[in-house]
């Protein structure tokens, strides 16, 4: 199998964490010349985003969550889901909350990273939604998320790269302080994941790749 992604993609990092947890060999390749909007890439994925998994049978699977679900179904051991339905629901809720209410406002802020063209009112509105999303996530993590049979759960594939991006974009926008500071469950969780033997190295690689990417773009994010 191969996954089309870039080293600085937090969404690609989700897939890499799952692959490490399941001890899968994934060939990581960059998008073709011309990028994700090239005709060659759009022929594989008309959505024009990464990551994209190409299975051993040639099936192209877009969207990180769909890829994670495929890997869990195709390689069920070790499982990245807890055993009980209620526990699985908690993992799913955490993933949904971070994607819909944290990552969504963060991504909507991408057009405002350049101070010269930034709409401060739009930033303020999205920052409010972003903080509300983090508060909601913390609410559902007051009790630690249930563990899976594997070394990590699907939530551990999704949340750490998302919180990593959240911190990066906050710095680029000049947001003061640590947005996780008011939320002890998130602070504890993210610190633990940064030291995790499977998750931590992926986050370290993500930081290194993003530092290089931002240096080429002449902007500071770390």
Number of C-alpha atoms within 10 A of each C-alpha: 14 16 24 22 22 19 19 20 16 27 22 25 26 27 27 22 26 26 19 17 22 20 12 13 11 17 11 17 14 14 20 13 11 10 14 22 17 14 15 15 21 14 11 16 19 14 13 17 19 22 29 26 28 19 16 9 7 10 12 16 19 21 17 22 19 14 23 23 13 15 21 19 11 9 15 13 14 16 20 28 23 21 13 10 10 11 16 20 14 18 24 14 16 22 20 16 19 21 18 12 19 25 21 16 21 21 14 12 21 14 12 17 18 12 12 7 9 15 14 12 9 13 20 12 12 19 19 12 17 22 17 14 21 22 19 17 23 22 14 16 20 12 9 13 18 19 19 21 13 17 18 25 23 28 24 25 27 26 24 26 24 21 21 16 22 21 19 16 19 19 17 17 18 11 12 8 10 13 19 19 10 13 18 13 18 24 16 12 17 20 12 14 20 17 12 15 13 20 25 18 15 22 23 12 14 21 20 14 16 22 17 12 16 14 12 9 9 9 13 13 18 13
